[in-house]
Amino acid sequence: MNRIMKKKAIVKNLPAAETLGSVDVLGIDKTGTLTEGKMSVVGSEYTDRERGLYALAICNNESNFIDHALGSYLNNEKGKGFIPDARSDRVRFYPFSSQTKYTGAFNGHELFAVGAPEIILSFCTNTDRDWQAIFSEQAKAGNRMIAIAARNTSENENIDRNSLKNMDFVGLVILQDPVRKSVVESLAKIISSGVEIKVITGDLKETSLKVLQTINFDLDENEIISGSQLRELTNSNMLDEAIRRCKLFYRTTPDQKLDIVKSLQKQGLSVGMMGDGVNDSPAIKHAEIGISVDNGTDLTKEIADVVLLDSNFSTIVASIEEGRNITKNLRKIFVKLLADSFTEAVLIVMSLLAGFPLPLLPLQILWINMIVNGISGLALSFEPSNPNLLSQKPKGKKIFGV
């Protein structure tokens, strides 16, 4: 574990050090894991710019990467006092959730919604442009998008979440999140070590595919599935087969991430889960080993078994190698102790059968077990890994190869 720590990973749960080397499948969230989680606004399109900026401000709660990126954008566009002033106008606020995929706010006379483009577009009527084509174009470029809608309300209208309809599409903000530099080489090493990678994200298909294309992660069309398609697979056998086959899961919810981990475990696989956000936490907690990057949320780091101090994907490769080395050394110690104990047992049993006095006293047996075997066993436990260790296939949940 000290060797793992020197490679910038903290092991919080002692058995997790060995588990690292035995995972069959590693589930990875895209945003903040494959990417840096440092989003920035790179473009925007508005039908009404001032109305759109106000909507972004009144709906901003500084609760995630996107809110922080939009906050920086608004500070540059309108000054640091713009967001607090807009928030002070709130009469009602509807926070973002992974199920709804939008944030809503009401200031007493106007209703606003900010969130996933396809959700916001479904609230709107009479749009004057083919926004769906624009969404698709930006997603294929690997960009994330936040759409904005608004509408004026009548004086006596009862406002709730069901009021988000017949709205005007106000604009679209485009964000970029760069891929981590260490991902390409590290991902190739993990795959070559026999660990299967499954990318589980809440993003759009096109955005996810662009990022995976950038890191040279090859996919066939039949290895891609959406959260809505998973929800339609009510037959457990069909669901398990789809989860085992697919490598990219897009537009998934936190409960679906957890279901994917449970399904893989039910099929006898040892599962690791890596993420950074609250929405990854249930799956991270339930996996055999949960991994968090250092810039993840406090909750994620709290429940994770391993925290990557440098948020570097290559640290996982080093940690998996050390985990396999722990398992290899455990087997060596096990075989050595078994062989030594067997010779002692044979010697004593043969002496008894032959009618000879005991050849070893209890104190001598203790000396052999504690001093002679113990010290040499300790030396074996610190034996470094060999260069070809990562090329070997994982043993899964089998510790001693049986």
BELWO-V804125 format. One line per field, one symbol per residue. phi: phi as a letter, one per 20 degrees, with the letter a starting at -180 (. if undefined). psi: psi as a letter, one per 20 degrees, with the letter a starting at -180 (. if undefined). A space follows every 50 residues. Layout:
# BELWO-V804125
phi: ???
psi: ???
This chain:
# BELWO-V804125
phi: .fffffemceeedgfffffgedfecdecfffndfdfmdfbfdaaccebff ffffffffeedldbgfgfffffffffecnfeffgffffefdccdffbfee mbdcbcdobbdcbcrfgfffffedclfeceffffgfffffeneecceccb bfdefdfeebffefbleeferbddcccffffefgffffffffeneedcec ceffffffffffffemeebeffdcbeffffffeffffffffffffedcdd ledgffffffffffffendeddccacdffeggfffefgbdccffefffff ffefecdefdldffffgffffffffffffffffgffffffffffffgfff fffenefgfcegfffffffeeffffffffffdfffefefffeffemeeed mc
psi: hhhhhhkkppohogihghhhijphpoppqgpifhrijnqqpirqpqhngh hghgghghipjliaggggghghghhhgiriigghgghiiphqpoqqqhgh krpqqpjhippqppbpghgghiiqqlpjrmhhhgggghghjjqqqpqpqq qqqrgjpopahiimrkrpohrpppqqoqqphiggggghggghijpppppo qjrqgggghgghhhjkoqqrhjjpqrhhhhhinhphghgggghhgqipoq lqrhhhgghgggghhhjjqppqppairhiigghghhqhpppqqhjrqhgg hgiqhppohjkphhhgghhgghghhggghggggggghggghghggggggh gghijqrpipqhhhgggggggghgghhghhhjprqqhjhiiqqqicjogk j.
